[in-house]
């Protein structure tokens, strides 16, 4: 038996030499390579036995390049070294489940800054993946135009223009309306919104839903009250401290544009001895694991993260299987966005307005 160099995996050439055949014949038997070469059963058995003796494993990357199909879905997700992004983890759970069920590999690229890491994103699309799923992308138009035209692209909660991309999102306006209507039904009239920012599309839609709910409750005395920040725990802390430090009137209820904001908000309220929900009710948005472990447990708007992640992968595979995929032309509009319904999950952080 011919040996292989210590520390090196046996190659197809090693197996071919061991079996006394050409690399092409060995590839036909072991890798399913297309060829007009007919291989006898005796030769086929000899090649397989040689592969077993040498502990040969086919090179998936090389085979994928040959077939122009890597069986890999690329997932691009933002991360922040300061806080654990539970929102991204919830979506990844659904994505990984769907890739496993479909026999695909998931290759994840984490980006700290969408603008500065643009080169890394383009390198990621250099042939190692078959389709791309991007979580909350924020890439500029120039970078979006450089994404490969042949690579099916699906965005989850996208907030930028990507030609030809298929989008998946939750109905942010509907969710925000439900949250504020819940507080109004509990008797609250002074409802503060801690938003995720004035320029982020998801935050803008949640602000619109907040305002729509107040408009629908016209005549009840509810007046809009909004502070803008970001989607983080730190932002929730900063905005709530601003209310207390500036001796602003304490709202009876706070609608936070994310669970992370709500966690920061609750921490500050509790540090100041303010009771939930006796003195202030708080509602979040997302229904991450943080909502279930916060004390008190957080009333929030549920995003169906698992279903959204699964749908993103399945949609990417549908686009990939399309024999004649639509190649977007320059300046083409993004494909239609699929909206998932949001739902209210009532927990202990909200209660009826105290009349004391």
C-alpha positions in Angstrom: 0.0 0.0 0.0 1.4 3.3 -1.0 1.5 5.8 1.9 0.7 9.5 2.1 2.8 12.1 3.7 2.4 12.3 7.4 -0.1 15.0 8.4 -1.5 15.3 4.9 -5.0 14.0 4.0 -4.9 11.4 1.1 -5.7 13.0 -2.2 -7.6 11.6 -5.2 -4.3 11.1 -6.9 -3.1 8.9 -4.0 -6.2 6.7 -4.4 -5.8 6.5 -8.1 -2.2 5.4 -7.7 -3.2 2.9 -5.1 -5.9 1.4 -7.4 -3.8 1.6 -10.5 -6.2 3.9 -12.4 -6.2 7.4 -13.7 -7.5 10.3 -11.6 -10.4 10.8 -13.9 -11.6 7.2 -13.4 -11.1 7.5 -9.6 -13.1 10.7 -9.6 -16.0 9.1 -11.6 -16.3 6.4 -8.9 -15.6 8.5 -5.7 -16.9 11.9 -6.6 -19.6 11.2 -9.1 -17.8 13.2 -11.8 -19.5 13.3 -15.2 -17.7 11.3 -17.8 -18.3 9.0 -20.8 -15.7 6.6 -19.4 -17.3 3.2 -18.6 -15.9 1.7 -15.3 -16.2 -2.1 -14.8 -17.5 -3.4 -11.5 -14.1 -4.9 -10.7 -12.3 -1.6 -11.2 -15.0 0.2 -9.2 -14.5 -2.2 -6.3 -10.8 -1.8 -6.5 -11.0 2.0 -6.3 -13.5 1.9 -3.4 -11.3 -0.5 -1.5 -8.3 1.7 -2.1 -10.2 4.8 -0.8 -11.2 2.9 2.3 -7.6 1.7 3.0 -6.2 5.3 2.6 -9.2 6.8 4.5 -9.8 9.1 1.6 -12.4 11.8 2.0 -13.5 13.9 -1.0 -12.6 17.6 -1.0 -16.0 19.2 -0.7 -14.7 22.7 -1.7 -13.0 21.3 -4.8 -16.1 19.3 -5.7 -18.3 22.3 -5.1 -16.2 24.4 -7.4 -16.4 21.7 -10.0 -20.1 21.5 -9.8 -20.5 25.2 -9.2 -22.6 24.4 -6.2 -21.1 24.6 -2.6 -24.3 23.5 -0.7 -23.6 26.5 1.6 -25.8 29.4 2.5 -23.9 32.5 3.5 -25.3 34.4 6.5 -24.2 38.0 7.2 -25.0 39.3 10.7 -24.0 42.5 12.6 -22.4 42.2 16.0 -21.4 44.6 18.7 -18.5 43.8 21.0 -20.3 45.7 23.8 -23.6 43.8 24.0 -24.7 40.3 23.2 -27.2 40.7 20.2 -30.0 38.4 21.3 -32.1 39.6 18.3 -29.5 38.1 15.9 -29.1 34.9 17.9 -32.9 34.4 17.8 -32.9 34.7 14.0 -29.8 32.4 13.6 -31.6 29.7 15.5 -34.2 29.5 12.7 -31.6 29.9 10.0 -29.4 27.1 11.3 -32.4 24.8 11.8 -33.5 25.3 8.2 -30.1 24.8 6.7 -29.7 21.5 8.7 -33.1 20.3 7.6 -32.3 21.0 3.9 -28.8 19.5 4.0 -27.1 22.8 3.6 -24.1 24.3 5.4 -24.4 27.7 7.0 -21.3 29.9 6.7 -21.6 33.0 9.0 -19.8 36.3 8.5 -20.0 38.8 11.4 -19.6 42.5 10.6 -19.1 45.2 13.1 -19.5 48.0 10.6 -21.4 47.5 7.3 -19.7 50.5 5.7 -16.1 49.8 6.7 -16.3 46.0 6.3 -17.6 46.2 2.7 -14.6 44.5 1.2 -15.0 41.6 3.6 -18.6 41.2 2.4 -17.6 41.2 -1.2 -14.8 38.6 -0.5 -17.5 36.5 1.2 -19.4 36.3 -2.0 -16.4 35.1 -4.1 -17.7 31.6 -4.8 -17.7 29.9 -1.4 -21.5 30.2 -1.0 -24.5 29.6 -3.2 -26.9 32.2 -1.7 -26.8 35.1 0.7 -29.0 35.8 3.7 -28.3 39.2 5.4 -29.7 40.2 8.8 -30.6 43.9 9.1 -28.1 45.0 6.4 -27.1 48.7 6.2 -24.9 48.8 3.1 -24.6 51.8 0.9 -25.9 51.8 -2.7 -22.4 51.6 -4.2 -21.6 48.4 -2.3 -25.0 47.0 -3.0 -24.4 47.4 -6.7 -21.2 45.4 -6.4 -22.9 42.3 -5.0 -22.7 39.4 -7.5 -25.8 39.4 -9.8 -25.9 35.6 -9.9 -26.1 35.2 -6.1 -29.6 34.9 -4.8 -30.0 37.4 -1.9 -32.6 37.5 0.9 -32.6 40.2 3.6 -34.2 40.0 7.1 -35.4 43.3 8.5 -33.4 45.0 5.8 -33.0 48.8 6.0 -31.3 49.6 2.7 -31.6 49.4 -1.1 -30.3 46.1 -2.6 -31.2 45.5 -6.2 -33.2 42.4 -6.7 -33.0 41.3 -3.1 -36.0 39.5 -1.6 -37.0 40.8 1.8 -38.5 39.4 5.0 -39.7 41.6 7.8 -42.1 41.7 10.7 -45.1 44.2 10.4 -43.5 46.8 12.7 -46.3 49.3 12.5 -48.9 46.6 13.4 -46.8 45.5 16.3 -46.4 49.0 17.7 -50.1 49.7 17.4 -50.9 46.6 19.3 -48.4 47.5 22.1 -49.8 51.0 22.5 -53.4 49.9 22.3 -52.7 47.4 25.1 -51.4 50.3 27.3 -54.4 52.5 26.4 -56.8 49.7 27.3 -55.1 49.4 30.7 -56.0 53.1 31.3 -52.6 54.7 30.5 -52.6 58.1 28.8 -49.1 59.3 29.4 -47.2 56.8 27.2 -43.6 57.5 26.5 -41.9 56.0 23.4 -38.2 55.2 23.5 -37.4 54.7 19.9 -34.5 53.0 18.1 -33.6 56.1 16.1 -35.0 58.6 13.7 -33.4 57.2 10.5 -33.6 53.4 11.0 -36.6 52.1 8.9 -37.8 49.6 11.5 -37.7 52.3 14.2 -39.5 54.7 11.9 -42.3 52.1 11.3 -42.6 51.4 15.0 -42.9 55.1 15.7 -45.6 55.4 13.0 -47.5 52.5 14.7 -47.2 54.3 18.0 -48.6 57.5 16.5 -51.4 55.6 14.7 -52.5 54.0 17.9 -52.7 57.4 19.6 -54.6 58.8 16.7 -57.1 56.0 16.9 -57.6 56.8 20.6 -58.3 60.5 19.9 -60.5 62.0 22.5 -58.9 59.9 25.3 -56.3 62.5 26.1 -53.2 60.5 25.0 -50.5 62.9 23.8 -47.3 61.7 21.9 -44.1 61.8 23.8 -41.0 60.5 22.1 -37.3 60.2 22.9 -35.0 58.9 20.1 -31.9 56.7 20.8 -30.7 53.3 19.6 -31.8 49.7 19.9 -29.4 48.9 22.8 -29.6 48.4 26.5 -27.2 51.4 26.9 -29.7 53.5 25.0 -32.6 52.5 27.1 -30.6 53.4 30.2 -29.5 56.7 28.9 -33.0 57.8 27.7 -34.7 56.8 31.0 -32.0 58.5 33.0 -32.6 61.6 30.9 -36.2 61.6 31.9 -35.4 61.2 35.6 -32.4 63.5 35.7 -34.2 66.4 34.0 -37.1 66.0 36.5 -39.5 65.4 33.6 -42.9 64.1 34.6 -42.7 60.4 35.0 -44.9 58.6 32.4 -47.3 56.0 33.6 -46.2 53.7 30.7 -43.2 53.3 28.4 -43.2 51.6 25.0 -39.7 50.6 24.1 -38.8 49.9 20.4 -36.8 46.8 21.4 -36.5 44.4 24.3 -32.9 45.7 24.8 -34.1 49.2 25.2 -36.7 47.9 27.7 -34.1 46.1 29.7 -32.0 49.3 30.1 -35.2 51.3 30.9 -36.3 48.9 33.6 -32.8 48.8 35.2 -32.9 52.6 35.7 -36.4 52.6 37.0 -35.6 50.0 39.6 -32.4 51.8 40.6 -34.6 54.8 41.5 -37.0 52.6 43.5 -39.9 52.9 40.9 -42.1 49.9 41.0 -43.3 48.0 37.9 -46.1 47.8 37.0 -47.5 49.6 40.0 -46.0 53.0 39.1 -44.8 52.5 35.5 -45.8 49.8 32.9 -43.2 48.9 30.3 -43.6 47.1 26.9 -40.8 45.9 24.7 -40.6 44.7 21.1 -39.0 41.4 19.8 -39.6 38.8 22.5 -36.0 37.7 22.9 -35.0 35.5 25.8 -34.3 38.8 27.7 -38.1 39.4 27.9 -38.6 36.1 29.8 -35.7 36.5 32.3 -36.2 40.2 33.1 -37.7 40.9 36.5 -40.6 41.5 36.2 -41.0 39.4 33.0 -41.5 41.8 30.1 -44.7 42.3 28.2 -43.5 42.6 24.6 -44.3 42.3 20.9 -43.2 38.9 19.5 -41.4 38.7 16.3 -41.6 35.1 14.9 -37.8 34.9 14.6 -37.7 31.1 14.1 -40.2 31.2 11.2 -38.5 34.3 9.7 -35.1 32.6 9.7 -36.5 29.4 8.3 -38.3 31.3 5.5 -35.2 33.2 4.6 -33.2 30.0 4.0 -36.1 28.3 2.1 -36.6 31.3 0.0 -32.9 31.5 -0.9 -33.0 27.8 -1.9 -36.1 28.4 -4.0 -34.3 31.2 -5.8 -31.2 29.0 -6.2 -33.2 26.1 -7.7 -34.9 28.4 -10.2 -33.4 27.2 -13.5 -33.6 30.7 -15.0 -33.2 33.1 -12.1 -34.1 36.7 -12.6 -30.9 38.7 -12.9 -31.5 42.3 -11.6 -30.7 45.1 -14.0 -28.8 48.1 -12.8 -31.2 50.3 -10.9 -33.7 47.5 -10.4 -36.1 47.8 -7.5 -35.8 45.3 -4.7 -38.3 42.4 -4.9 -41.4 42.4 -2.8 -41.1 42.1 1.0 -42.9 39.4 2.9 -44.3 40.7 6.1 -44.8 38.4 9.2 -47.4 39.3 11.7 -46.4 40.5 15.2 -48.2 39.4 18.3 -48.6 40.8 21.9 -47.2 38.7 24.7 -48.6 39.9 28.1 -46.4 39.4 31.1 -45.8 41.0 34.5 -44.3 44.4 33.4 -47.7 45.9 32.5 -50.8 46.5 34.6 -53.8 48.7 34.9 -53.2 52.4 35.7 -53.4 53.0 39.4 -55.8 55.8 40.3 -54.2 56.5 43.7 
